């Protein structure tokens, strides 16, 4: 996908503040943070949304990366939220599957 910003970041063609990467995912600081800690966990493989995959290994790797990053950033003990937005009404603004890690403040419930 030549026009996908997240594919560009995952391939290293677009610079970003990377906090974690492995062979499946790249995690970066969100450029429009909604919490003091706001990280995007992006699969290297282009998938539009969670509706496009049943790859349980990939989804598990995204969640495991989120937990690892939360520990590394020192927010695991206080609490953090992992969010997958799917399609426009849910707030998905980039057509590449990604998960948000939000932390660093009390996160209200219900969201939205």
Phi, psi and omega in degrees: 000102182291333185260000182276118181298322181289327174295321177297320177293313182298329180272353180088003180281335177243126181290148178203162177274092185280132176251343181197145170204148172216195184288344182253326187224159171231137179240132185227160171290135176289138180281350177230070188296140178254004177204163178306325172244119179218104183245141173255129178253115192241126173293145177293328179279136180285119171225135184293315181203178178297337178292343184268001182219149167237025181284090183295329179294312179299312180298321176295321178296323177296315179294316179298321176297320178300315179296317179298316180294318179301318177295314181300321182276358176077024180248000185295316185293320179286325178129151179208164180235138173248127186229132170247108175273137182232115179073172192299314183298336178271353178103008178288117184252348176238127182279061173210124180313131175203154180240137178266135168251118181241136180193178175096001175203168174290127180258119184292160175222136002284154178287167173086000000 
